Amino acid sequence: MNNKDSGSSFLKKISEYKGWLYLLPAIIFLGIFMVYPLIDVFVYSFEEGYNFASQSFFGTGMYNYSYVLHDPYFLQAVKNTFIIVIITVPLSTVIALFISVLLSRIEKLRSLFQTIYFLPYVTNTLAVGLVFMILFKKTAYTDGMINLLINAFGGSSVDFIDGPYWAKMTVMCIYTIWIVMPFKILILTSALSSVNPDYYSAARVDGTRPWRIFYRITLPMISPMIFYLVITGFIGAFKAYSDEVALFGVDLNSAGMNTIVGYVYDMLYGDSGGYPSFASAAAILLFIIVLTITVINLMISDSDN
Amino acid sequence: MEVVLEHLTKVFPSRDKKNPADVYAVNDFDFTIPDGKLIGLLGPSGCGKSTTLNLICGLLQPTQGRILFGENDVTNLPPEARGVGLVFQNYALYPHLTVRQNIMFPLQNLRGEEKLTKEVMNAKAEEAAKLVQIDMLMDRKPKELSGGQQQRVAIARALVKRPQVLLLDEPLSNLDARLRLQTREEIKRIQTETGITTIFVTHDQEEAMSISDLIVVMKDGILQQIGRPQEVYDEPVNMFVAKFLGTPQINMFDGRVSGGMLYLGETPVMKTTAPDKEVHVGIRPEGFVLAGVDAPSTGTAGAVATADDGTKPLECALKAVEVSGRDVSIVSTNPASQGVNIRSIMGSDRNLNIAGETVSFRLKPHKVYLFDKETEDRIYEQ
């Protein structure tokens, strides 16, 4: 009796482990290339003066964090990143929603317009940056398209690429919004078209005004998609780097337009680079910021549902 | 409120490039729906019944014709100004709102002088919910309700503004068979209690027959017949109506009228006053009277006898006998039949013991209909 029991529980155990066996290849690869580096970064961030070549460090402690948090370049990067996040995420979502609603209203040529609005998504960031340079950059020969427009309305030229901070930040935000828009429009148009038209008919029979239909019916129906876009938008904007390079080149610190990811990169490979410990500490700080914001986002969306 | 449709026509432009002819979803409808009645719009799918409903509620604009509610021409009024309530086939309850919020939604749209206080809105919602017996579910979300309960919420939402006309699009099609029976009685009860003119769309003839005061039979956008259910069943104006109403379906035969006698194949089955010609013959399943069973094994043959008026029973090959408890259906075949099988229903109060190879039937004349071969219109006795 006892034997039989232990036999069947043994079989049971095997079938329990079977699942893990199937998962093993994925676990090994993810472990080596994702989990281990993450842990490693965490470890580096506490090791002072870690050196790649000699694999040595002076000591452990909070010094790396203290250094990074007192580095004016890092503080500037945090400030830039937050400004970009706070301005571009809500603005791009609202504008994308507006365009999607208009797109879903038109019947003729809808697919043509959808293609046009999606084109920026498949265009290379640097190519877009080049176009923005042509539009905004002030050179010895021309003030650029936008300045010509400003002049036409009686304003004076502004150097958007090498000029004052607010001008650079303005271009940066316009650029970021422009570049993240296509994906949001794509998601929102499909979300809008998945709303059953009967809801709109029902609302019309009940004499609901268009604006009320929008905020009482359309918005709640597509709110899961909006939350998805806001959360991924926050994460994406906090991790911005290549967009800044496209506009202002690799020396972002001297342009005053560095971001947190840019700071991490500079600490690793930049001209003043070679400080993996500081880079790790900055990366962990970024991780904490993104985690906090995402958790807050999720809590808000949960309490709404 | 009486609803008058005057030469109502709705044309949709063709989307098919190979066939550019316009689609007449509703073609020259001209009839009056009396006040305070329950009306069933009946027809196969694609016959324009939902279009008719949408025209009446104002979601669609007619191409031609007028719609009047009583004396008022509402043809050009938007839905909300017509005083209609509409229940959608899929109920269209707002999933993010509770039952109470769903029912109150139409009231919250009121503006200006019509604007109601929260208390009044709440009271009205409660009243509508009580009418459809869902007042204990007010704070649930639609997805927490069963199909039948969702249906009731949808009806309550349509009724909360006290519409003059209540419209139901396929109200029972999303429910299971048992709930369907219950709900159709419920709809009848609500209609009787409120006295609101109610129009519902269905493709299920049984549903329409069972609760409607009047049924309107449609086909391809054209009105076929309008009348009380029993009237339409007993006196169909054409072959389509005869075939569409009734389960089991009417049995169709190729027949011939010659010298005041109706022949099915070579058998003279019934005297008639119709003029001589080839005809379609429709016989209701309950229109057969068992005249005899030829059972060679027992040797009681010879049931086929000529009656005094010269008619003979119709002899059919027996295929099967189905006993349902309430009645017995005899499935048989005959060369003159247009369908594969002839289905006849006998009451089961007599202990029928049918076995053999052929059965013969006499016909009940008022259950036999003659239709023109060309137009498929009814040929009436003269």
Interface residues (C-beta under 8 A of the other chain):
Chain A: N196 D198 Y199 S201 A202 A203 R204 V205 D206 G207 T208 R209 R212 R216 I217 P220 M221 S223
Chain B: C57 G58 L59 P78 P79 E80 A81 V84 G85 L86 F88 Q89 N90 A92 Y94 P95 H96 F105 P106 N109 L110 R157 K161
